[in-house]
Amino acid sequence: MKRLFLGIALLAFAGTAIAAEAPAKPAANPLKDEMWHLNAAFKGLIDSLVLQTPGDIAGPFEEVLKAKAKTDAALEKGEIWLPKNNDRKDEFRKMDEESHGQIEDLIKNSKKGDMKGVQELTHKLFDGCVRCHNTFRR
Ligand code: HEC
């Protein structure tokens, strides 16, 4: 009986570990949903940089912007709860707007085939993931 319980606990633990590594599907929370789109778009972006395929970049990031619009609406209604420093919403909003601008520039540059510009924005976006997560994600 004890062993069965341990087995179930281990399975549950393995399940959360996998979920934390790669969210499998869009979540109900609009911010998590946006992050799921952003995560997929960003990974595709790395491939596009390495393989020099600018045409693959814009589509997934346009989906991110659609998801972001839903997050912004929820943020305005006070429906977003940040796992860490939830009282620093203004700072969150600023970082969020900054990454929004970078995504718009990224889409423009990719459509022009300006891969140098794409690369610079990739670095900026990546810094943004880490910076914002350090402050607002537990
Ligand atoms: C403006 C802030 C901000 C930026 C920029 C940001 N994130 Fe996030 N991200 C968050 C917050 C806050 C959470 C935690 C959401 C929660 O647990 O409710 C999160 C969660 C996530 C998650 C986990 C989602 C889940 O289902 O638990 C992934 C994956 C993720 N972000 C990827 C990225 C990537 C990749 C980038 C950069 C390209 C990025 N994020 C940029 C704020 C940000």
Residues whose N, C-alpha, C, O or C-beta is under 5 A from the ligand:
A	BS01	HEC	P23 A27 K32 M35 L38 N39 F42 W81 P83 F92 M95 D96 S99 L125 G128 C129 C132 H133 F136 R137
